[in-house]
């Protein structure tokens, strides 16, 4: 819920930042977030994986501006 609200708010103010980012701990959430970003008309979406010992997390980054 939190990340979907964050995506909606960022879509409402696309010029506020060039890239918006959020930490996603469970990869199972990514497909739903990708669909939400597609619906919000994100131009580019990137996922960066981080590993700390046995813990994996991801940074989800998206933009509404073209390079």
N, CA, C and O atoms as a DFTB+ gen file, in Angstrom:
268 C
 N C O
     1  1       0.796      -1.192       0.000
     2  2       0.000       0.000       0.000
     3  2       0.843       1.262       0.000
     4  3       0.564       2.202      -0.744
     5  1       1.876       1.285       0.835
     6  2       2.701       2.483       0.938
     7  2       3.374       2.809      -0.392
     8  3       3.355       3.957      -0.836
     9  1       3.967       1.802      -1.024
    10  2       4.689       2.062      -2.275
    11  2       3.740       2.438      -3.412
    12  3       4.091       3.258      -4.260
    13  1       2.565       1.859      -3.440
    14  2       1.604       2.238      -4.480
    15  2       1.144       3.685      -4.286
    16  3       0.942       4.403      -5.265
    17  1       0.978       4.120      -3.033
    18  2       0.652       5.532      -2.781
    19  2       1.808       6.439      -3.192
    20  3       1.596       7.516      -3.749
    21  1       3.031       5.993      -2.913
    22  2       4.213       6.766      -3.288
    23  2       4.299       6.923      -4.808
    24  3       4.629       7.999      -5.305
    25  1       4.004       5.858      -5.535
    26  2       4.010       5.920      -6.995
    27  2       2.938       6.884      -7.487
    28  3       3.189       7.693      -8.380
    29  1       1.754       6.801      -6.912
    30  2       0.667       7.696      -7.315
    31  2       1.032       9.156      -7.037
    32  3       0.765      10.028      -7.865
    33  1       1.633       9.426      -5.893
    34  2       2.027      10.790      -5.560
    35  2       3.130      11.283      -6.490
    36  3       3.124      12.446      -6.895
    37  1       4.077      10.409      -6.832
    38  2       5.149      10.824      -7.735
    39  2       4.602      11.089      -9.142
    40  3       5.102      11.972      -9.839
    41  1       3.587      10.339      -9.565
    42  2       2.967      10.567     -10.876
    43  2       2.230      11.898     -10.892
    44  3       2.115      12.537     -11.939
    45  1       1.731      12.317      -9.734
    46  2       1.047      13.602      -9.635
    47  2       1.990      14.791      -9.703
    48  3       1.567      15.899     -10.033
    49  1       3.258      14.574      -9.395
    50  2       4.267      15.639      -9.440
    51  2       5.528      15.126     -10.132
    52  3       6.583      15.037      -9.503
    53  1       5.433      14.789     -11.411
    54  2       6.562      14.145     -12.091
    55  2       7.803      15.031     -12.218
    56  3       8.907      14.507     -12.366
    57  1       7.657      16.326     -12.165
    58  2       8.801      17.215     -12.293
    59  2       9.533      17.469     -10.995
    60  3      10.538      18.179     -10.985
    61  1       9.057      16.909      -9.908
    62  2       9.661      17.136      -8.595
    63  2      11.067      16.553      -8.513
    64  3      11.965      17.184      -7.956
    65  1      11.265      15.366      -9.056
    66  2      12.573      14.699      -9.052
    67  2      12.790      14.069     -10.420
    68  3      11.837      13.753     -11.133
    69  1      14.041      13.897     -10.768
    70  2      14.321      13.170     -12.012
    71  2      14.083      11.676     -11.800
    72  3      13.473      11.026     -12.649
    73  1      14.555      11.119     -10.680
    74  2      14.350       9.713     -10.339
    75  2      13.721       9.613      -8.955
    76  3      14.138      10.294      -8.018
    77  1      12.727       8.766      -8.842
    78  2      12.115       8.422      -7.562
    79  2      12.615       7.028      -7.195
    80  3      12.773       6.179      -8.072
    81  1      12.867       6.782      -5.912
    82  2      13.368       5.474      -5.493
    83  2      12.645       4.988      -4.247
    84  3      12.120       5.773      -3.457
    85  1      12.634       3.673      -4.096
    86  2      12.042       3.053      -2.906
    87  2      12.735       1.725      -2.667
    88  3      13.137       1.043      -3.611
    89  1      12.871       1.365      -1.413
    90  2      13.461       0.090      -1.029
    91  2      12.361      -0.965      -0.982
    92  3      11.336      -0.771      -0.328
    93  1      12.576      -2.078      -1.674
    94  2      11.603      -3.178      -1.717
    95  2      12.302      -4.410      -1.149
    96  3      13.294      -4.879      -1.707
    97  1      11.786      -4.930      -0.044
    98  2      12.461      -6.055       0.601
    99  2      12.082      -7.401      -0.013
   100  3      12.911      -8.310      -0.058
   101  1      10.849      -7.541      -0.484
   102  2      10.405      -8.833      -1.020
   103  2      10.204      -8.751      -2.531
   104  3       9.457      -7.906      -3.024
   105  1      10.869      -9.625      -3.246
   106  2      10.757      -9.616      -4.704
   107  2       9.344      -9.961      -5.182
   108  3       8.978      -9.631      -6.310
   109  1       8.562     -10.611      -4.351
   110  2       7.191     -10.963      -4.727
   111  2       6.326      -9.724      -4.960
   112  3       5.304      -9.809      -5.641
   113  1       6.716      -8.584      -4.408
   114  2       5.963      -7.342      -4.589
   115  2       6.261      -6.668      -5.927
   116  3       5.483      -5.826      -6.376
   117  1       7.363      -7.020      -6.563
   118  2       7.790      -6.308      -7.770
   119  2       6.804      -6.374      -8.934
   120  3       6.552      -5.330      -9.536
   121  1       6.224      -7.526      -9.296
   122  2       5.304      -7.533     -10.442
   123  2       4.129      -6.556     -10.283
   124  3       3.755      -5.876     -11.238
   125  1       3.559      -6.490      -9.094
   126  2       2.450      -5.566      -8.854
   127  2       2.925      -4.116      -8.962
   128  3       2.219      -3.264      -9.502
   129  1       4.123      -3.843      -8.444
   130  2       4.666      -2.490      -8.516
   131  2       4.996      -2.103      -9.954
   132  3       4.796      -0.952     -10.344
   133  1       5.495      -3.044     -10.739
   134  2       5.759      -2.767     -12.154
   135  2       4.465      -2.414     -12.886
   136  3       4.449      -1.491     -13.699
   137  1       3.387      -3.135     -12.608
   138  2       2.098      -2.820     -13.233
   139  2       1.609      -1.445     -12.802
   140  3       1.081      -0.686     -13.615
   141  1       1.781      -1.124     -11.531
   142  2       1.371       0.189     -11.027
   143  2       2.167       1.294     -11.719
   144  3       1.603       2.326     -12.084
   145  1       3.461       1.089     -11.900
   146  2       4.295       2.080     -12.583
   147  2       3.921       2.201     -14.060
   148  3       3.950       3.297     -14.618
   149  1       3.578       1.102     -14.681
   150  2       3.127       1.155     -16.071
   151  2       1.836       1.955     -16.182
   152  3       1.687       2.773     -17.090
   153  1       0.903       1.723     -15.263
   154  2      -0.359       2.463     -15.254
   155  2      -0.145       3.947     -14.986
   156  3      -0.921       4.787     -15.441
   157  1       0.927       4.266     -14.234
   158  2       1.236       5.659     -13.907
   159  2       2.043       6.343     -15.012
   160  3       2.403       7.513     -14.884
   161  1       2.329       5.611     -16.101
   162  2       3.068       6.142     -17.253
   163  2       4.522       6.481     -16.947
   164  3       5.051       7.469     -17.456
   165  1       5.162       5.671     -16.125
   166  2       6.598       5.840     -15.880
   167  2       7.346       5.542     -17.181
   168  3       7.046       4.566     -17.869
   169  1       8.310       6.382     -17.506
   170  2       9.062       6.245     -18.747
   171  2      10.126       5.156     -18.633
   172  3      10.351       4.398     -19.576
   173  1      10.772       5.086     -17.482
   174  2      11.844       4.110     -17.269
   175  2      11.745       3.581     -15.845
   176  3      11.500       4.343     -14.910
   177  1      11.936       2.286     -15.685
   178  2      11.901       1.632     -14.373
   179  2      13.138       0.743     -14.268
   180  3      13.420      -0.051     -15.165
   181  1      13.870       0.884     -13.169
   182  2      15.074       0.098     -12.936
   183  2      14.974      -0.584     -11.573
   184  3      14.380      -0.043     -10.640
   185  1      15.556      -1.765     -11.469
   186  2      15.638      -2.470     -10.197
   187  2      17.104      -2.782      -9.923
   188  3      17.778      -3.401     -10.746
   189  1      17.586      -2.358      -8.781
   190  2      18.963      -2.611      -8.367
   191  2      18.930      -3.555      -7.184
   192  3      18.297      -3.260      -6.171
   193  1      19.610      -4.694      -7.302
   194  2      19.634      -5.660      -6.202
   195  2      20.809      -5.384      -5.287
   196  3      21.906      -5.056      -5.739
   197  1      20.565      -5.520      -3.997
   198  2      21.610      -5.375      -2.993
   199  2      21.609      -6.634      -2.140
   200  3      20.554      -7.185      -1.826
   201  1      22.792      -7.080      -1.774
   202  2      22.925      -8.252      -0.915
   203  2      23.805      -7.876       0.261
   204  3      24.917      -7.376       0.093
   205  1      23.286      -8.127       1.457
   206  2      24.031      -7.906       2.693
   207  2      24.020      -9.225       3.461
   208  3      23.056      -9.537       4.159
   209  1      25.089      -9.990       3.327
   210  2      25.094     -11.314       3.941
   211  2      24.088     -12.197       3.243
   212  3      24.183     -12.415       2.035
   213  1      23.125     -12.709       3.989
   214  2      22.084     -13.548       3.396
   215  2      20.820     -12.761       3.068
   216  3      19.876     -13.313       2.503
   217  1      20.794     -11.492       3.414
   218  2      19.612     -10.669       3.164
   219  2      19.702      -9.998       1.800
   220  3      20.700      -9.354       1.478
   221  1      18.650     -10.157       1.005
   222  2      18.556      -9.502      -0.292
   223  2      17.469      -8.440      -0.227
   224  3      16.406      -8.655       0.354
   225  1      17.749      -7.300      -0.827
   226  2      16.724      -6.286      -0.989
   227  2      16.944      -5.616      -2.328
   228  3      17.981      -5.796      -2.966
   229  1      15.973      -4.853      -2.741
   230  2      16.023      -4.220      -4.042
   231  2      15.689      -2.752      -3.921
   232  3      14.883      -2.352      -3.080
   233  1      16.315      -1.951      -4.767
   234  2      15.932      -0.547      -4.889
   235  2      15.167      -0.436      -6.195
   236  3      15.680      -0.776      -7.261
   237  1      13.954       0.037      -6.102
   238  2      13.116       0.256      -7.272
   239  2      13.218       1.740      -7.615
   240  3      12.951       2.598      -6.774
   241  1      13.601       2.032      -8.841
   242  2      13.764       3.415      -9.279
   243  2      12.917       3.643     -10.528
   244  3      12.840       2.778     -11.401
   245  1      12.281       4.815     -10.605
   246  2      11.468       5.123     -11.774
   247  2      11.531       6.613     -12.079
   248  3      11.799       7.440     -11.207
   249  1      11.276       6.925     -13.340
   250  2      11.278       8.313     -13.793
   251  2      10.135       8.548     -14.761
   252  3       9.652       7.625     -15.417
   253  1       9.713       9.798     -14.838
   254  2       8.673      10.193     -15.769
   255  2       9.229      11.079     -16.872
   256  3       8.479      11.520     -17.743
   257  1      10.535      11.349     -16.851
   258  2      11.154      12.208     -17.850
   259  2      12.037      11.389     -18.767
   260  3      12.683      10.431     -18.344
   261  1      12.053      11.780     -20.021
   262  2      12.906      11.105     -21.007
   263  2      14.286      11.740     -20.975
   264  3      14.413      12.942     -20.742
   265  1      15.311      10.949     -21.204
   266  2      16.693      11.443     -21.164
   267  2      17.002      12.401     -22.267
   268  3      18.125      12.897     -22.358
